[in-house]
Amino acid sequence: MQLNDISHLYKIIKTFLIYGIDEALPEHRYTRAVRCWRKTLFWLRNKHKDKTFGLRLRLALQELGPVWIKLGQMLSTRRDLFPPEIADELALLQDQVDPFDGKIAREKIEQALGAPLDTWFEEFDEIALASASIAQVHTAKFKQNAPHLDKQLAGKEVVLKVLRPNIQHMIQADLSLMYKIASWIPRLKAEGRRLRPVEVVREYEKTLRDELDLRREMANAIQLRANFENSPMLYIPEMYKQFCHKTVIVMERIYGIPVSDIEALHANGTNMKLLAERGVQVFFTQVFRDSFFHADMHPGNIFVNRAHPDDPQYIGIDCGIVGRLNDHDKRYLAESFVAFFNRDYRRVAEMHVASGWTPKDTNIDDFEQAFREVCEPIFAKPLSEISFGHVLLNLFNVAREYNMEVQPQLVLLQKTLLYIEGLGRQLYPQLDLWDTAKPFLQKWLDEQMGIKAFTQSVKQKLPYWREHVVDLPENVMDALAQQKIIAQELAHLNRTLTRKRHLPHLSSFVLGLGTGLLIWLLINLLS
């Protein structure tokens, strides 16, 4: 370790000790050394004994800074690894990070764009509009006569997002220490292996690497915007590709009411019931229509358009994290949800095995009973109060006991569902999630498995059949000619074998073989 690494590690250990995080460590020769350090090297005591462990962990991560805050946010979605009292606290972590100097932001933006800011922009505000762990944003306006600028953009207000200085070095240093700490955890307790700490850090590293290239956010935003073009439900700000780079992106500035400002929404006359329902509809549209969903829809990234409060529209920003689902995932989810709400636990169990995520030799009877025991108590609540996110969580938790490993895209989906449901019920407590979501699930299943699906499949294959039907007469003639040659050769073989009195009934077998070969030949000619 270099001196900087040692200093950084000292700060981390000191912070964890101040918040008593070491109290969660089991008795072990390594942990005895840590507790010894508390009394000798650090001279520290737990200053927050009156707080729960989950709260202390959240406060410690907040104090350690941006990279650790984002780690806590990610861990809050892994409810398979942590009890609710810890996961719920970690879910409260927000990127409340002090902004860096606006002059430095200007320099970084100009370096990325390759020219002074006043070439294209005016009214650049060096005071950050918002600041998060990876980047911060500043406001400006396109100049009226900027070179090589579309006239339609002249005078438009924009937001410039720029990565924090030295963020890559900071992330690399913290990740290095995280990997070291993660490698120690399995040595402390056998249970530590189940947590797969190194795998968790690796998953976190991938998320961070994606967020360090702002071009990914640009591409995601462009895709989401196209998916909801002219939609009354969701608006995604326009990205100006000419000014988007790895460390800087420029986008349309939007004005809206923060979705968490319930008082302001009411004052604007917002139809809260419709707004809550549209939140659920936007999510299921992204999942089941587009297979591409915004996976970071916490309240800080969602606004409501002030115009037309009787026909409210969401505005979504910060598209750095998205989820994708294939048809296999969507069918599993749709059928599992429908089976769950029909209380058909046998079908739920069969879906898990059929998906290939649970071993084929799983005992279906035991699996069904496990789902029944965990899910049946949920129906003690009215149907309208049942959370899709918690249903999914319960299904996954049961399946894990039967050696199912949840896919990363489903973890993102679960997190987003919990966000959306929490938001919907905050906006309109009487929201009936099942009533709102069921049409989307049923429509998708009908399209995949009903008459529509059959018709669509035929339409998709028509070009193939048209192409081959034209050649069918010629192919049949070729096949008959080939069959004649094969028949002659088989007849010769049959006569030879018959003369030798081998297998008296071989003639029937050879005739069947010839017919089979003809069918095989026709199939290959048509394929």
N, C-alpha and C positions, 0 to 999 in steps of 0.2 A: 504493500500500500504506500502511496505517496503521502506527503504531509497534508495536502489538501483533503485527500480521502479520509485520513485519520481525524482531521478536524471536523469534517462533515459527519463522520460516524459518531464522534463524541457528541455533537449537537443532537443527533437523532436519539441516541441512548439517553441523554440528559432529558430530552422532552418526554420520552416514554416513561422515564422514572418519575418525573414531576407529576404525571397524570396516573401513576400507578399501573401502567399497562403490564409491568412485569409480574403483577399479582396473578395474572392469568396463566403464567408459565407453570408447568408441572415441576415436581421435585426431581432434580437431576443434577449431575455434577456441573454441567454447564450453567444451569440456572442458579445454582448456589454461588457461582462466581459473580453472576450479574448482581445478586442481592448483596454480595460482599462489596461490590463496587459502590452500591448505593450508600453504604456506611463509611467507606474509606476514600475511594477515588473521587466520588461526586459530592459526598456530604449532603445528600438530598433525601427528602421524605415525600410521600404522596400528599400533595397539597389539596387534593380533591376527593377525599374519602367519603364525603357526603353525597357524591354523585354516582350514578349507575355506571357500570363498566362501558356500556355502549356510548353514553354521553362523553365519558372521559376519552374514549378512543376517537370520537369525532373531533373533540377539541384539540387533541394531540395532532391529528392529521392536518387540521386547519392551521395550526401553528407552524408546522413543518413546511407549508407552502404549496405552490401550484401542482407540482407533480404528485405529491402525496394526497392532495385534495381529490385529484382525478382518479387516483387509485381507490380511494374510499368510495367515490361515486360508482366506479366499476364493481367493487366488491358488494355494494348494496344490491346489485342485481343478482348476485350469486346466493340466492336464498337456499340453495342446496348445501351450501357450505356453512352458513351462519344462522343462529337462531333469530327469530323475528325481532327481539329486543335490540339486537346489534344491527341487523340489516335496516330496520326502520330508522335508527339514528343516523347511519351512514347515508341513507337516502336524503337526509336534510342538508348534506354538504352542498354548498353553493360556491361558485367561483368568485368570491369576494376578494379580489386581488388589487393591490394598489397599482395605478397606472405608471408606466415609465415615462420619462421626459418626452414631451411633444416634439422638441427639436431633434431628438434622436429618431423619433418616428418619421419625421420629415426626411431626414437623411437616408433612412432605410428605404422609404418609398421612392425617393429620387434615384437611388442606386438601382432599384429593381426596374423602374421605368426607363432609365437611361437618359433622363433629362430633368431640368428643374421643374418643380410642380406647377409653377405659373405658366408653363408651356401650354397646359390644357385646363388647369383649374384656377379658380379664384375662391376667396373666402375660406381657405383651409384653416380649420380650427385646431390649434396645437393642444388644446385641452381635450382629452379623450372623452368621447361620448359614453363609452363603456369599456371596461377592462376585465379580461378573464385570464385564465392560467396560461394559455398558449399564445393569445393574441389580444390586440385591442383595436378599437375602431375610432376613426376621426371623420368629421363631416367636411364637405366642400361643395363646390358647384362648378359644372363645366362652363368654360368661357364661351362667349358668344362667337368669337372668331378664331377658335383654336385650330391649328393645322391638322389636316387629315381627320377631321371629326365630322360625323354625320350631322347635318343641319338640325335634324330632329332632336339631337341631344343637347344642343346649345341652351345654356341656362338651366339645365336640369340639376337638381340637388342629388348628391351622391354620398355614399359612405365608403371610406377606404379602410380595409382591414389589413393589419400588418402584424407579422410575427414578432414576439418579444425578442429583444437582443440577447444573444448567447443562450437562447432557449435550448438549442440542440445540445450544447455542452452540459447545461444543467440537467437535462433529461438523461443524458448518457451517464453522468456521475451518479444520479439517483438510481437509475436502473441497475448499474453495477452493484450498488449496495443492496438493492432489493433482491437481486439474484443471490448474493451472499447470505442474506438473512433467510431467504426462502430455502436455501440448501441446508441450513441448520435446523429448520423446523422438524423435518422427519426424524432427526437424531434425538430430539427431545422427548418425543412420545410417539407410540405406534399410530395413534389417531392422526398425527401430522401427515402421514402418508396419504390418508384418505382425502385430505384437503388439497393435495397435488399443488403445493405452493409454487414450485418452479413453473409448472404449466400455467398457473394463474398469472404469474408475472410475464410470461411469454405472450399470453393473450393480451395483457395490458400493453405490452411493448408494441404489439402490432397496431392497436388502436391509436397509440401516441404517434407512431410513425406516419400513419395515414393523415393525422391532423396536422403534421408538420409540412405537408404539401397542400397549400391552399387551392391548387388547381383541382384537387379532388372535390373540395367543397363547391367550387364553381361548376364542375361537371354534374354533380348531384343536384344542385339548384336548377340547372338548365333542364335536366330530366324531369324533376318534379313540376317545374313551371309548365313544361309541355304537356304533362299528364293532366294538369288541371287548368289548361288554357280556357278562358271564358267561363270558368266554373263560379257559381255563386257561393260555393262552400269554402274555397281556399285560394289564397293568392300568394305567390312566391315572387319576391322582388327580382327584377331583371338584373342579370350579370352582364357587364360590359367586357366581353372577351378580349378586346384589343388591349385592355389595361390589366389583365389578370396574369399573374406570374406565381412562381412557387411560394414566394414570401409575401406577396401583396395581391389582393383582389379588390376590384372596384365594382360596386353595385348600386342600384337605385335606392334612394332613401325613402323610407315609408314612415307614415305617421299613423299611429293607432293607439288604442287603449290597451295597456297590459292586461292580459286575460285574468290575472290574479287580483286586479283592482275591481272588485265586485261593486263597490259603491259608485265608481265612475261609470260602470256599465249600466247600472240602474238609472243613474242621473241622465245618461244618454238615451234612455228609453228602449234599451235593448230587449228583444224578445229572448228571454233567458232559456225558456224551454227549447225553442228551436236552435239556439246556439249550442246548448248541451247535446241535443240530438245530432247536430251536424258534426260535433267533435267525434262522436262514435262513427258516424257515417263516413267521415273523411278517413279515419283509420281503416275501416273495413274495405273502403274503396281502394286505398293504397295496397292493402294486402291481397284481396281476392280479385281485383280487376287488373292492377298494375304489377303485382309481385315485387314492389319496390316502395319502401316506406321510410319516412323520416323517423329515425330511431333515437332522437334526442329532444323529444317534445315536452321538456319541462316548462313550467310557466314563464321562465325568463326568455324563452324562444318563441313565444306565441303572443300575438296581439290580435285585436279585433278592430276591423275597419269602422271608423266613426260614421261613415255614410250609410244610409238605409238601415237603421237599427232594427226595423221590423223584419228585415231580410238579412240577418247578420252574416258577415264573412270573416273567416279567420285569415290572419297573415302569419306565415311561417318564415323564420329566419334561421341562420346557422345550420346549414345542411351538411356539416362535416361527417356526421355519423348516419349511415343509412343501413337498412336491412333488405335482404333479397330472399324471396322464397321461390322454390320451383313447384311444379304441379304436384309432385309427390308430397311436399310439405303442406301445401294448401289443402289437398284432399284429406290428409291425416288430420289437420286441424278442424276442417269443416265437419267431417264425419264424427270426430271425437266430441266436438261441442254438441252436435245434434244428438248423438247417442247419450251423452251425459245428461242433457236436459230432458231426454226421454227416459232417463234412469235405466238405460240398457247397458249395464256394466259388462256384460258378456261381449257386446260389440266393441266397447272401449278396449277391453283386453285383447280381442282379436285384431283390432286396428294396430295396436302397439307391436304385436308379433308380425303382422303382415307388412308393417313399415320396414322391418329389418333392423330396427333399433333395439329390439329385445330378442334374445336367443330363440331360435325356432323350437327348442326343446322345453320352453317354458310351460309349466303346468297351467293350462288355461283356467281350470276350476279354481286353483289357489289364487291366480292372478285376478280373476273376476271378484273373488271374495275380498281380496285386499282393496280393490277399488271401491267395493260396496261399503266396507267399514270406514274408509276415509271420506268418501264423497257423500254418503247418505245423510250424515248430520248437517251438511250444507243446506239441505232442503227443509230444515227447520225454519229457515228464513223465507219470507215471501220471494217469489221468483224474481220480482223486480229489484230486489236488494242483493242478488247473488252477483259476485264479481267474476268476470271472465278471467281476469288476471290471476285471482286466487284459485279458480278452477284449474287453470293451466298449471299453476304451481303444485296443486295437490296431485294432479295426474302425473307430473314429472317426478315428484317425490316418491310416489308409489312405484313408478317404473324403475327408478334408480335402485330400489331394493331388489329388483329383478335384472340387474346389470345393464340398465339402459343408460347410455351417455347422451345427454342433451346436446344438440347441435348449437353452435354459437348463434346462428340466425334465430333460433327459437328463444335463446336467452334474451336477445335484443327485443324480440317480439313481446315476450312476457313483461320486460321492463316498460316498453312503450304502452302496453295495455294497462298496466297499473297507473301510469301517468295519466292516460286518457280518461280512465274511469274515475280516478280521484278528481280530475279537473271537472268532468261532467257532473259529478254529484255535488261539487262545490258550487257550480253555477246553478244547478237545479236539482235539489235533493230528491225530488220525486221521480227523477229520471229512471225509466224502465229500460235497462240495458238490453235485456233479452228481446223485448218487443222491437227495439231499434235495430238490433243486429240480425235478428232471425231472417228477415227478407234477403239480406246479403248472402248469408250462408245457404239458404234454400235455393236462391237463384243460381249460385255458383254450382251447387251439387246437381241441379237440374240440367245446367249447361254441360256438365261433365259426364252425367250418367243417364240422362233422359233422351227423349226423341230428338231434342235439339242437338245433343252431342252426336247422335247417330247421323243426322242429316249433315252436320258440319263435317264429320269424318268422311262421308261420301263425297261431299263437295271438294274436300282437300285432295282426295285421291282420283277425282275425275280426270285431271290432266294425264295421270299415269295410265289410266285405262284407255283414254282416247288414243294415246301414243301407241299402245300395244295392240288395241283392237284393229287398227289399220293394217298391221302386219300379220294379223291372225291367220288369214287364208294361206299366205305364203309359208308361215311357220308350221301350219297343220300339214301342208303338202311335204315340207321338208321332214317333218316328224314321221309321216307315213312312209316316206322313202327310207328313212333311217330304220323304221320299224320292220320294213320288208327285208332289209339286209340282216337285221338282228334276228328276225324270224327264221330266215334261211339258215343262218349259222346255228341257231338253237335247234332247228329240225335235224341238221346234220349231226349235232352233238347227241340229240335224243336217239337217232337211229344207231349211232355207234354204241351208246350205252345199253340200248335195248338188245342189240346183238350179243352183247357180253352178259345179258341177263342180270344187269345190276339194277336194283331198285325198280321193280315192275311198275310202280305207280309214279315214276319220275316224270312221265309225260305230262301229267296234270300239274306237277310242281313247276315244270319248265314253262307251261302255258301261263301259269299265274305269275311266274317271274318275268316273262315277256310283257305281260300286261302292266305289271308294276314298273318295269323299265320305261314303257311307253308313257305312262302317267308322269313319271319322274322327268322324262325328256321334255314333255309338254310344259310342265311347271317351269323348268329352267329356261325354255325358250320364251315363255311369257314374262319372266322376271328380268 
